[in-house]
């Protein structure tokens, strides 16, 4: 990981296009493998619509993770993931233009990407917000959700503490107001909300979705609620108890109808604050004594791809190499080599980006 918190392509995903596939697992795969109402992408048809639907939960995990990757490498991964060069664009210019037009954000440490699809979906855009990657990010996490976490803990300790739940958001709001000056310095959601509103005001994009992992996922849930935009968080802290601490405040209805959180079992971060109505628990292969293992975005993407199937997306080499998943099944077409060698070749191709 570089000093600014960005990763190279290989540090996030090693992708093999063609030749191998993860079939859907039997029994009861996650019912949200195909994300439908509210998260469909209007304007697609035919094979593109089928691919987007079949891979929608997997796509959500991928796009939530892409914000960690440095710009040139992010574009490479987008090209690999969608199978066609420049189908999706890491639109750095629009993000830079927004920051330059808003002096308050010009030097902001908040980091996010605009993923645009000009060739196939000119009116659709996706904002991916980076999560905790530096010490500053970690401090921001703690300040924004500290009050909610403390009251959650108190509720769990006190006998019949759940009786306080209906008014707990008011208590969280009161405590947060006492710290309003320090919290305002790390309220990055104000910038991401302003950015989504900026995109909508330009009228170029009729549909904007927001996503992110960890802190970025928490900001995505807030921004989605404030801008009336569908939002998907991966391992995101929630916002139900803290909903009155944001400006403007969020409503239960917004959180329950606009936000969706992917929650790995054993991950501590999405246990912060109370979940809204829409979420999907997923399995985690990390050891029970690995307290941060279930928080990694790549591991979660692997769990989703292995369980839901890879469909027409590339398979993620990290799943078998790093997280104990079986190797994918050869399809008999495309790559004429074993999976280990295919992954080594893919890693070498990504490494060549820096040459």
C-alpha positions as CSV (number, residue, x, y, z in Angstrom):
1,X,0.0,0.0,0.0
2,X,1.4,3.4,-0.9
3,X,1.8,6.3,1.5
4,X,-1.4,7.9,0.3
5,X,-3.4,4.7,1.1
6,X,-3.8,3.6,-2.5
7,X,-3.1,0.0,-3.6
8,X,-1.8,-1.4,-6.9
9,X,-4.1,-3.6,-9.0
10,X,-2.5,-6.8,-7.7
11,X,-2.8,-5.7,-4.1
12,X,-6.6,-5.5,-4.5
13,X,-7.5,-8.1,-7.2
14,X,-5.7,-10.5,-9.5
15,X,-8.2,-11.3,-12.2
16,X,-8.2,-14.1,-14.8
17,X,-10.5,-13.4,-17.9
18,X,-11.9,-16.6,-19.5
19,X,-11.1,-20.2,-19.1
20,X,-12.3,-20.7,-15.6
21,X,-15.6,-20.2,-13.7
22,X,-17.0,-20.5,-10.2
23,X,-20.5,-22.2,-10.6
24,X,-23.3,-21.1,-8.3
25,X,-23.2,-23.1,-5.1
26,X,-26.2,-25.4,-4.3
27,X,-28.5,-25.2,-1.3
28,X,-29.5,-21.6,-0.6
29,X,-27.2,-19.1,-2.1
30,X,-27.6,-15.5,-1.0
31,X,-31.1,-14.3,-2.2
32,X,-29.5,-11.0,-3.1
33,X,-27.0,-12.5,-5.6
34,X,-29.1,-10.7,-8.1
35,X,-29.9,-7.2,-6.8
36,X,-33.2,-6.1,-8.3
37,X,-35.7,-3.4,-7.3
38,X,-34.1,0.0,-6.7
39,X,-30.6,-1.1,-7.8
40,X,-31.3,-2.1,-11.4
41,X,-29.4,-0.2,-14.1
42,X,-31.9,1.4,-16.4
43,X,-31.0,1.6,-20.1
44,X,-29.3,-1.8,-20.5
45,X,-30.7,-4.5,-22.7
46,X,-29.9,-8.0,-24.1
47,X,-26.7,-9.6,-22.9
48,X,-25.5,-6.5,-21.0
49,X,-28.7,-6.4,-18.9
50,X,-28.4,-10.2,-18.2
51,X,-24.8,-9.8,-17.2
52,X,-25.5,-6.9,-14.9
53,X,-28.3,-8.7,-13.3
54,X,-26.6,-12.0,-12.8
55,X,-23.5,-10.4,-11.3
56,X,-25.0,-7.5,-9.4
57,X,-24.0,-8.5,-5.8
58,X,-20.5,-9.4,-7.1
59,X,-20.4,-6.1,-9.0
60,X,-21.4,-4.2,-5.9
61,X,-18.4,-5.7,-3.9
62,X,-16.0,-5.0,-6.8
63,X,-17.1,-1.4,-7.2
64,X,-17.0,-0.8,-3.5
65,X,-13.4,-2.0,-3.5
66,X,-12.1,-0.2,-6.6
67,X,-11.8,3.1,-4.7
68,X,-8.7,1.7,-2.9
69,X,-6.8,1.3,-6.2
70,X,-4.6,4.0,-7.7
71,X,-6.0,5.6,-10.8
72,X,-4.1,3.9,-13.7
73,X,-4.5,0.5,-12.0
74,X,-8.2,1.1,-11.3
75,X,-8.8,1.6,-15.0
76,X,-7.0,-1.6,-15.8
77,X,-9.2,-3.5,-13.3
78,X,-12.3,-2.0,-14.7
79,X,-11.3,-3.1,-18.2
80,X,-10.6,-6.6,-17.0
81,X,-13.8,-6.8,-14.9
82,X,-16.2,-5.8,-17.7
83,X,-14.4,-7.5,-20.5
84,X,-14.2,-4.6,-22.8
85,X,-11.6,-1.8,-22.7
86,X,-13.1,1.5,-21.6
87,X,-16.6,0.2,-21.1
88,X,-16.3,1.8,-17.6
89,X,-14.2,4.9,-17.1
90,X,-12.4,6.0,-13.9
91,X,-13.5,9.7,-14.5
92,X,-10.7,11.5,-12.6
93,X,-11.3,14.8,-14.5
94,X,-14.9,15.3,-13.2
95,X,-13.8,14.6,-9.6
96,X,-10.9,17.1,-9.9
97,X,-13.2,19.7,-11.5
98,X,-15.6,19.4,-8.6
99,X,-12.8,19.8,-6.0
100,X,-11.4,22.8,-7.8
101,X,-14.8,24.5,-8.1
102,X,-15.3,24.1,-4.3
103,X,-12.4,25.6,-2.3
104,X,-13.6,23.9,0.9
105,X,-12.8,20.5,-0.7
106,X,-9.8,21.3,-2.8
107,X,-7.4,20.0,-0.1
108,X,-9.7,17.5,1.5
109,X,-8.4,14.1,2.4
110,X,-11.7,12.5,1.4
111,X,-11.1,10.1,-1.6
112,X,-13.7,8.8,-4.0
113,X,-14.0,7.8,-7.7
114,X,-16.6,8.5,-10.3
115,X,-17.2,5.4,-12.5
116,X,-18.9,6.4,-15.7
117,X,-20.2,4.2,-18.5
118,X,-20.3,6.6,-21.5
119,X,-20.5,4.0,-24.3
120,X,-23.3,1.9,-22.9
121,X,-25.0,4.0,-20.2
122,X,-24.2,7.7,-20.7
123,X,-26.8,8.8,-18.1
124,X,-25.7,6.5,-15.3
125,X,-22.8,7.0,-12.9
126,X,-21.5,5.3,-9.8
127,X,-19.6,7.0,-7.0
128,X,-17.2,4.7,-5.0
129,X,-15.9,6.1,-1.7
130,X,-12.7,4.9,-0.2
131,X,-12.7,3.4,3.2
132,X,-10.2,3.3,6.0
133,X,-6.7,3.2,4.5
134,X,-4.7,5.6,6.7
135,X,-4.5,6.6,10.4
136,X,-6.5,9.7,9.6
137,X,-9.3,7.6,8.1
138,X,-9.3,5.5,11.3
139,X,-9.7,8.6,13.5
140,X,-12.5,9.8,11.3
141,X,-14.3,6.4,11.8
142,X,-14.0,6.7,15.5
143,X,-15.3,10.3,15.8
144,X,-18.3,10.0,13.4
145,X,-19.6,6.8,15.0
146,X,-18.2,7.0,18.6
147,X,-21.5,8.2,20.3
148,X,-23.6,5.5,18.5
149,X,-21.1,2.8,19.5
150,X,-21.0,3.9,23.1
151,X,-24.8,3.9,23.4
152,X,-25.0,0.6,21.7
153,X,-22.6,-0.9,24.3
154,X,-24.5,0.7,27.1
155,X,-27.8,-0.7,25.8
156,X,-26.3,-4.2,25.6
157,X,-24.9,-4.0,29.2
158,X,-28.0,-2.6,30.9
159,X,-30.8,-5.0,31.9
160,X,-33.8,-4.5,29.5
161,X,-31.6,-2.0,27.7
162,X,-33.5,-2.6,24.5
163,X,-36.3,-0.5,25.9
164,X,-34.2,2.6,25.3
165,X,-33.9,1.9,21.5
166,X,-36.8,4.1,20.4
167,X,-35.1,7.2,21.9
168,X,-31.5,6.2,21.6
169,X,-31.0,8.2,18.4
170,X,-32.0,11.4,20.3
171,X,-29.4,10.6,23.0
172,X,-26.8,10.0,20.4
173,X,-27.6,13.3,18.7
174,X,-27.3,15.2,22.0
175,X,-23.9,13.8,22.8
176,X,-22.7,14.4,19.2
177,X,-23.7,18.1,19.4
178,X,-21.4,18.5,22.4
179,X,-18.6,17.4,20.0
180,X,-19.9,19.2,17.0
181,X,-16.8,21.2,16.3
182,X,-14.4,18.2,16.2
183,X,-16.9,16.1,14.3
184,X,-17.4,18.7,11.6
185,X,-13.7,18.5,10.7
186,X,-14.1,14.8,9.7
187,X,-17.6,15.0,8.3
188,X,-16.5,13.8,4.9
189,X,-20.1,12.9,4.0
190,X,-20.7,16.6,3.4
191,X,-18.3,16.5,0.5
192,X,-19.5,13.2,-1.0
193,X,-23.1,14.4,-0.7
194,X,-22.1,17.7,-2.4
195,X,-20.4,15.7,-5.1
196,X,-23.5,13.6,-5.9
197,X,-25.7,16.7,-5.9
198,X,-23.2,18.3,-8.2
199,X,-23.5,15.4,-10.6
200,X,-27.2,15.5,-10.6
201,X,-27.3,19.3,-11.0
202,X,-25.2,18.9,-14.2
203,X,-28.2,16.9,-15.6
204,X,-25.7,14.6,-17.4
205,X,-26.6,11.8,-15.1
206,X,-30.2,10.9,-14.5
207,X,-29.2,8.0,-12.2
208,X,-26.4,8.0,-9.6
209,X,-25.6,5.1,-7.3
210,X,-23.2,5.3,-4.3
211,X,-21.0,2.6,-2.9
212,X,-18.0,2.1,-0.6
213,X,-16.3,-0.2,1.8
214,X,-15.8,0.3,5.6
215,X,-15.8,4.1,6.4
216,X,-16.5,4.7,2.7
217,X,-19.5,2.4,2.9
218,X,-20.8,4.4,5.9
219,X,-20.4,7.6,4.0
220,X,-22.2,6.0,1.0
221,X,-25.2,5.1,3.2
222,X,-25.3,8.7,4.5
223,X,-24.8,10.3,1.1
224,X,-27.3,8.0,-0.6
225,X,-30.0,8.9,2.0
226,X,-29.3,12.6,1.7
227,X,-29.4,12.7,-2.1
228,X,-32.2,10.2,-2.7
229,X,-29.7,7.8,-4.4
230,X,-29.5,4.0,-4.0
231,X,-26.5,3.2,-1.9
232,X,-24.6,-0.1,-1.2
233,X,-22.2,-0.4,1.7
234,X,-19.7,-3.3,2.1
235,X,-18.8,-3.8,5.7
236,X,-20.1,-0.4,6.4
237,X,-20.9,1.2,9.8
238,X,-24.6,1.9,9.9
239,X,-26.5,5.1,10.5
240,X,-29.8,4.3,12.2
241,X,-28.9,5.4,15.7
242,X,-26.8,8.3,14.5
243,X,-29.2,9.5,11.8
244,X,-30.0,12.8,13.7
245,X,-26.3,13.7,14.0
246,X,-25.8,14.4,10.3
247,X,-26.7,17.6,8.4
248,X,-29.3,17.3,7.0
249,X,-30.5,14.6,9.3
250,X,-31.5,11.2,7.8
251,X,-34.9,9.6,8.2
252,X,-35.7,6.0,9.0
253,X,-37.6,5.8,5.8
254,X,-34.6,6.9,3.7
255,X,-32.3,4.4,5.4
256,X,-34.8,1.6,5.1
257,X,-35.6,2.2,1.4
258,X,-32.4,3.6,-0.1
259,X,-29.5,1.8,1.6
260,X,-28.2,-1.8,1.5
261,X,-25.3,-3.1,3.6
262,X,-23.3,-6.3,2.9
263,X,-22.4,-7.7,6.4
264,X,-19.7,-10.4,6.7
265,X,-20.2,-12.6,9.7
266,X,-17.7,-11.7,12.4
267,X,-16.9,-8.3,11.0
268,X,-17.0,-5.8,13.8
269,X,-17.4,-2.6,11.7
270,X,-20.9,-3.3,10.4
271,X,-21.9,-4.0,14.0
272,X,-21.5,-0.3,14.8
273,X,-24.8,1.5,14.9
274,X,-28.1,-0.4,14.2
275,X,-28.8,-1.9,10.8
276,X,-31.5,-0.6,8.5
277,X,-34.0,-3.0,7.0
278,X,-32.0,-4.0,3.9
279,X,-28.8,-6.0,4.4
280,X,-27.2,-9.3,3.4
281,X,-25.1,-11.4,5.9
282,X,-22.4,-13.3,4.1
283,X,-20.0,-16.0,5.3
284,X,-16.3,-15.3,6.3
285,X,-13.5,-17.9,6.0
286,X,-11.2,-16.1,8.4
287,X,-10.1,-17.9,11.6
288,X,-12.2,-17.1,14.7
289,X,-9.2,-15.4,16.4
290,X,-8.6,-13.1,13.4
291,X,-10.5,-10.1,14.5
292,X,-9.9,-8.0,11.4
293,X,-9.8,-10.8,8.8
294,X,-13.5,-10.6,8.0
295,X,-13.3,-6.9,7.2
296,X,-11.2,-7.2,4.0
297,X,-13.1,-6.2,0.9
298,X,-11.3,-8.7,-1.3
299,X,-12.2,-11.6,1.0
300,X,-15.9,-10.5,0.9
301,X,-15.8,-10.2,-2.9
302,X,-14.4,-13.8,-3.0
303,X,-17.2,-15.1,-0.8
304,X,-19.8,-13.5,-3.0
305,X,-18.2,-14.7,-6.2
306,X,-17.7,-18.3,-4.9
307,X,-21.3,-18.6,-3.6
308,X,-23.2,-16.7,-6.3
309,X,-21.0,-17.8,-9.2
310,X,-18.7,-15.8,-11.3
311,X,-21.0,-15.6,-14.3
312,X,-19.3,-13.8,-17.2
313,X,-17.0,-11.8,-14.8
314,X,-13.3,-12.7,-14.4
315,X,-12.5,-15.1,-11.6
316,X,-10.6,-13.6,-8.7
317,X,-7.3,-15.4,-8.1
318,X,-7.0,-14.1,-4.5
319,X,-9.9,-16.4,-3.5
320,X,-8.0,-19.7,-3.9
321,X,-4.5,-18.2,-3.3
322,X,-5.2,-16.2,-0.1
323,X,-8.5,-17.2,1.4
324,X,-8.9,-20.9,1.2
325,X,-11.6,-21.2,-1.5
326,X,-11.4,-24.0,-4.1
327,X,-9.9,-23.2,-7.5
328,X,-12.5,-22.4,-10.1
329,X,-13.5,-25.0,-12.7
330,X,-11.9,-25.0,-16.2
331,X,-14.4,-24.2,-18.9
332,X,-12.4,-25.8,-21.7
333,X,-12.2,-22.6,-23.7
334,X,-10.0,-19.6,-23.6
335,X,-6.8,-20.0,-21.5
336,X,-4.9,-23.2,-22.2
337,X,-3.1,-23.6,-18.9
338,X,-3.7,-24.4,-15.3
339,X,-5.2,-21.9,-12.9
340,X,-2.1,-21.2,-10.9
341,X,-0.1,-20.3,-14.1
342,X,-3.1,-18.3,-15.4
343,X,-3.0,-16.3,-12.1
344,X,0.8,-15.8,-12.3
345,X,0.4,-14.5,-15.9
346,X,-2.4,-12.1,-14.9
347,X,-0.3,-10.8,-12.0
348,X,2.7,-10.2,-14.3
349,X,0.4,-8.3,-16.8
350,X,-0.8,-6.1,-14.0
351,X,2.7,-5.5,-12.6
352,X,3.8,-4.4,-16.1
353,X,1.5,-1.3,-15.6
354,X,4.2,0.2,-13.4
355,X,7.0,-0.4,-15.9
